[in-house]
Amino acid sequence: MDVYRLLHEDHRKVASLLEELESTTERVVRSREHLFANLMMELSVHAEAEERCFYSRLEDAEQTRDLTLEALEEHKAAKRLLSELDKDDKATEQWLAKLKVLRENVRHHVEEEEQELFQRAKKVLSADDALAIAEEIIAYKEMNSQLEERI
């Protein structure tokens, strides 16, 4: 599996978690808290792996620099929203409204990444690079899941 397919699968998983979270009500706060914890872990590990393994290879190439820098800024915004959502009372309408903002930001980021950045990245990275980066991301995620299990 190459990096493009791997990241696409991650994006679908996050989209599914966001959709499931949005369908919760204030009455089922425990379920919302559990789903949000999963979302926060998935998004955080995905973003970190993407930044370390994928973006780091693209930010110096002329064809991908602008989109990579924008993607990094979008990650910062998503991390800020995740942090706020984590601290906020999950039993409120305001929390759900903020979650919708996160979902819209993530949706925009994914569309731009998959439709534009991936296409440009394929001109910068070889097929072997794309496979190697996917392996690095998988190893990074496995390392993080092992750390999570120990905590």
KESEGU-623949 format. One record per residue: x, y, z of N, C-alpha, C in turn; residue in one letter. Coordinates in steps of 0.2 Angstrom, whole numbers. Example, Ala and Ser with C-alpha at 12.3 -4.5 7.8 and 13.67 -1.06 7.14 Angstrom:
# KESEGU-623949
SITE 66 -28 39 62 -22 39 66 -16 39 A
SITE 64 -11 35 68 -5 36 64 0 39 S
This chain:
# KESEGU-623949
SITE 4 -6 0 0 0 0 4 6 0 M
SITE 3 11 -4 7 17 -5 4 22 0 D
SITE 8 28 1 6 33 6 -1 36 4 V
SITE -3 37 -2 -9 40 -4 -15 36 -2 Y
SITE -14 29 -3 -20 25 -1 -21 25 6 R
SITE -15 24 10 -15 24 17 -18 30 20 L
SITE -16 36 18 -19 42 20 -26 43 19 L
SITE -28 41 13 -35 41 11 -39 36 16 H
SITE -37 31 17 -40 26 22 -41 30 29 E
SITE -35 33 31 -36 37 37 -41 42 37 D
SITE -41 46 31 -46 51 31 -53 48 31 H
SITE -55 43 28 -61 40 29 -63 38 36 R
SITE -58 35 39 -59 33 46 -61 39 51 K
SITE -57 45 50 -59 51 54 -65 54 52 V
SITE -67 54 45 -74 56 43 -79 52 46 A
SITE -78 46 47 -83 41 50 -84 43 57 S
SITE -79 44 61 -79 46 68 -83 52 69 L
SITE -81 57 64 -84 64 65 -92 63 64 L
SITE -94 59 59 -101 58 57 -104 55 63 E
SITE -101 50 66 -104 47 72 -105 51 78 E
SITE -100 55 79 -100 60 84 -105 65 83 L
SITE -106 68 77 -111 73 76 -118 70 77 E
SITE -119 64 76 -126 61 77 -128 60 85 S
SITE -123 61 89 -124 60 96 -128 66 99 T
SITE -132 65 104 -135 70 108 -132 72 114 T
SITE -134 77 117 -132 79 124 -133 74 129 E
SITE -138 70 128 -140 65 133 -135 59 134 R
SITE -132 58 128 -127 52 129 -120 55 129 V
SITE -119 58 134 -112 61 135 -106 56 136 V
SITE -108 51 139 -102 45 139 -100 43 133 R
SITE -105 41 128 -104 39 122 -100 44 118 S
SITE -102 51 118 -99 56 115 -92 57 117 R
SITE -91 56 124 -84 57 127 -79 51 124 E
SITE -82 45 124 -78 39 121 -77 40 114 H
SITE -82 42 110 -80 43 103 -75 49 101 L
SITE -76 54 106 -71 60 105 -64 58 106 F
SITE -63 54 112 -57 51 113 -54 48 108 A
SITE -58 43 104 -55 40 98 -54 45 93 N
SITE -58 49 92 -57 54 86 -50 58 88 L
SITE -49 60 94 -43 64 96 -37 60 95 M
SITE -37 54 97 -31 50 96 -30 49 88 M
SITE -35 47 85 -34 46 77 -32 52 74 E
SITE -35 57 75 -33 64 71 -26 66 74 L
SITE -24 65 80 -18 67 82 -12 63 80 S
SITE -13 57 80 -8 52 77 -7 53 70 V
SITE -13 53 66 -13 54 59 -9 61 57 H
SITE -10 66 60 -7 72 59 0 72 60 A
SITE 2 70 66 9 69 68 13 65 63 E
SITE 10 59 61 13 55 56 14 58 49 A
SITE 9 61 47 9 64 41 14 70 40 E
SITE 14 74 46 19 79 46 26 77 46 E
SITE 28 72 50 35 69 51 37 65 44 R
SITE 32 61 42 34 56 36 33 59 29 C
SITE 27 62 28 25 64 22 27 72 20 F
SITE 24 76 24 25 83 23 32 85 23 Y
SITE 36 82 27 43 84 28 47 82 21 S
SITE 44 78 17 47 76 11 45 81 5 R
SITE 40 85 7 37 89 2 38 96 2 L
SITE 39 98 9 40 106 10 45 109 6 E
SITE 50 106 4 56 109 1 55 109 -7 D
SITE 51 105 -9 50 105 -17 46 110 -19 A
SITE 48 113 -25 44 119 -27 37 117 -29 E
SITE 35 112 -32 29 110 -34 24 109 -28 Q
SITE 27 107 -22 22 105 -16 23 110 -10 T
SITE 28 115 -11 29 119 -5 23 123 -2 R
SITE 19 126 -7 14 130 -5 8 126 -2 D
SITE 6 121 -5 1 117 -2 3 113 5 L
SITE 9 111 5 12 108 11 12 113 17 T
SITE 14 119 16 14 124 21 7 126 23 L
SITE 2 126 18 -5 127 20 -8 121 24 E
SITE -6 115 22 -8 109 26 -6 109 33 A
SITE 0 111 34 3 112 41 -1 117 45 L
SITE -3 122 42 -7 127 46 -14 125 47 E
SITE -16 121 43 -23 118 44 -22 113 49 E
SITE -17 109 50 -16 104 55 -16 108 62 H
SITE -12 114 62 -12 118 68 -19 120 70 K
SITE -23 122 66 -30 124 67 -34 118 70 A
SITE -33 113 67 -37 107 69 -35 105 76 A
SITE -28 105 78 -26 103 84 -28 108 89 K
SITE -29 115 88 -32 120 92 -39 118 94 R
SITE -43 117 89 -50 115 90 -51 108 94 L
SITE -46 103 92 -47 97 96 -45 99 104 L
SITE -40 103 105 -39 104 112 -44 108 115 S
SITE -48 113 112 -53 116 115 -59 111 116 E
SITE -61 107 111 -66 102 112 -65 97 118 L
SITE -58 96 119 -57 91 124 -58 94 131 D
SITE -57 101 131 -58 104 138 -65 106 139 K
SITE -69 107 134 -76 110 134 -80 105 137 D
SITE -86 107 139 -91 102 141 -95 99 135 D
SITE -94 93 135 -97 89 129 -104 88 129 K
SITE -108 91 134 -115 90 135 -118 96 132 A
SITE -115 101 128 -118 107 126 -119 107 119 T
SITE -124 112 117 -125 113 110 -119 117 107 E
SITE -115 121 111 -109 124 109 -104 119 107 Q
SITE -103 114 111 -98 109 109 -99 106 102 W
SITE -106 104 101 -107 101 95 -106 106 89 L
SITE -108 113 90 -106 118 85 -99 118 83 A
SITE -95 118 89 -87 118 87 -85 112 84 K
SITE -88 106 86 -86 100 82 -88 100 75 L
SITE -93 104 73 -95 105 66 -90 109 62 K
SITE -87 114 66 -82 118 63 -76 114 62 V
SITE -74 109 66 -69 105 65 -70 100 59 L
SITE -76 98 59 -77 93 53 -77 97 47 R
SITE -79 103 46 -78 107 40 -71 108 38 E
SITE -67 110 43 -60 111 42 -57 105 40 N
SITE -58 99 43 -55 93 41 -57 91 34 V
SITE -64 92 32 -66 90 26 -63 94 20 R
SITE -62 101 22 -58 105 17 -51 103 16 H
SITE -48 101 22 -41 99 22 -40 93 17 H
SITE -44 88 19 -44 82 15 -45 82 8 V
SITE -50 86 6 -52 87 -1 -46 90 -5 E
SITE -43 96 -2 -37 99 -5 -31 94 -5 E
SITE -30 90 0 -24 86 0 -25 80 -5 E
SITE -31 77 -5 -32 72 -10 -32 74 -17 E
SITE -35 80 -18 -36 82 -25 -30 86 -28 Q
SITE -27 89 -24 -21 94 -26 -14 91 -24 E
SITE -14 91 -17 -7 89 -15 -5 82 -17 L
SITE -9 77 -17 -7 70 -19 -5 70 -26 F
SITE -8 74 -30 -6 74 -38 1 78 -38 Q
SITE 2 83 -35 8 86 -35 14 82 -32 R
SITE 12 78 -27 17 74 -23 19 68 -28 A
SITE 15 66 -32 16 60 -36 22 63 -41 K
SITE 22 69 -42 28 72 -47 34 73 -43 K
SITE 34 73 -37 40 74 -33 43 68 -30 V
SITE 38 63 -28 40 57 -25 40 51 -30 L
SITE 44 46 -29 44 40 -34 39 36 -31 S
SITE 37 31 -34 33 25 -32 36 22 -26 A
SITE 42 21 -26 46 18 -21 46 22 -14 D
SITE 47 29 -15 46 34 -10 39 33 -7 D
SITE 34 33 -11 27 32 -8 26 26 -4 A
SITE 29 20 -6 28 14 -2 32 15 4 L
SITE 38 18 4 43 18 10 39 23 15 A
SITE 36 28 13 33 33 17 27 30 21 I
SITE 23 26 17 18 22 20 20 17 25 A
SITE 26 14 24 29 10 29 31 14 35 E
SITE 34 19 34 36 24 40 30 26 44 E
SITE 24 28 41 18 30 44 15 24 48 I
SITE 15 18 45 12 12 49 17 11 55 I
SITE 23 11 54 28 10 60 27 15 65 A
SITE 26 21 63 25 27 68 18 26 72 Y
SITE 13 24 68 6 23 71 7 17 76 K
SITE 10 12 74 11 6 79 14 8 85 E
SITE 20 11 84 24 13 90 19 17 95 M
SITE 15 22 92 11 26 96 5 22 99 N
SITE 2 17 96 -3 13 99 0 9 105 S
SITE 6 6 104 10 3 109 11 7 116 Q
SITE 12 14 114 13 18 120 6 20 123 L
SITE 1 20 119 -6 21 122 -8 15 126 E
SITE -6 9 124 -8 3 128 -4 3 135 E
SITE 2 6 135 6 6 142 3 11 147 R
SITE 0 16 144 -3 22 148 -9 20 152 I
